[in-house]
Amino acid sequence: MQEPNSHFNNADSFAMIFDEAWKKTKFEANENLTLEEKIKKIIEKNKDHPFIKNSPSEAINVAKFRLRLLQLE
């Protein structure tokens, strides 16, 4: 995770940390996690981000959008 001081309470700041965390996270093949469960894992790892704290449901929507946009699903 980046320095906490570089996090802002907005979707762009969240998207940057989400993209990085998604690419770095190795999901085990035997976990059989759904996309939603994978997103929740990433969000849990970054739960101190201001956007996640203040808008958790919107953070999930942004995460899903990022995955579709970058074709990372």
Secondary structure as UniProt FT lines:
FT   HELIX           4..6
FT   HELIX           11..24
FT   HELIX           29..31
FT   HELIX           35..45
FT   TURN            46..48
FT   HELIX           50..54
FT   HELIX           56..69
FT   TURN            70..71
//
